[in-house]
Amino acid sequence: MAQPPDPAAPNTLTPRERDAASDAMRAFADLLMGETSEGATDAERSKLAAIATDTRAAAVSLGAAEIPFSVAAEARHALATILETVEVPPGSRPQLAAAAAKLDDAVRAAAPRRGTAAVARRVAEHGFAVQYVGGQGEPLPAPAFQYTIGLQIHGHPELAIVSAPADWGHDLLTMLAGRVLAGERLLEGEILTGLAAGDLRLRVDAASEPLRRELRFAYVGDQPPDALQIVWPDEQGVLPGEPDCDERYARSQVMPDLPDGA
């Protein structure tokens, strides 16, 4: 049986990432109060001083202890705003750009841990979570999909739905996950009725390998989870795989075999 994710997992940067971001923010604050403020009006200097003060305070927080992803992200946003809106001497811009690059690296490194911790908190609070993943276009087109996280803890495969309208798909998976937690078990090949407006017929299929590989937050170690796909019908109520199903609906619910990192 899968073990639940740890809700106490740190939502933080590593010490090296903290130090790099902290140094970048201090350099940024020094620039604000140095060359950048030359020729500014009193009001502009006052604004820059306030930003510099906040940035230095954030830099101290960054360096003093493990810090939330949100602090690094907010600092990066502030730096981007300054780069876009404050006219800085040419010699300062490369240093600001270097500071931005360091914060980019810190935020990028922290993002997966942040997502994992957020999912773990939802699973700890509700027994499961529903994750939405947006579709992508060329050159590697893939449909949007949603899936549950946490049902494996209860001895049941995770559930996924592909290309469904976001709110409808979320509500459907939430309803089904609640029934699983109450003791119901969904079986491959089962037809579900009475769960959606218009009494749509839904079918429970085994999730394909490409779809299972995309259920990132539900992995058990480095292994894709066991999963079932909830298949939904075309406008005439015909399910994929049944005679006369609209091919567009059938194709839209197939997850392509994407390369790792796509």
CORRA-V562819 format. One line per field, one symbol per residue. psi: psi as a letter, one per 30 degrees, with the letter a starting at -180 (. if undefined). A space follows every 10 residues. Layout:
# CORRA-V562819
psi=???
This chain:
# CORRA-V562819
psi=kkkkljfgkk illleeeeee eeeeeeeeee eefceefkfl leeeeeeeee eeeeeeeeee eefelkllee eeeeeeeeee eeeefkjlke ffeeeeeeee eeeeeeeeef eeeeeeeeee eeeeeffllk kkjlllblfi kkllllllkf fefggkllkl kkglkeeeee eeeeeeeeee fffkkkkkfk kklgflkghk klkjlkklee eeffiefgkj bgkklklkkj kllafggkkk flkgkjfeee efgkkljklk f.
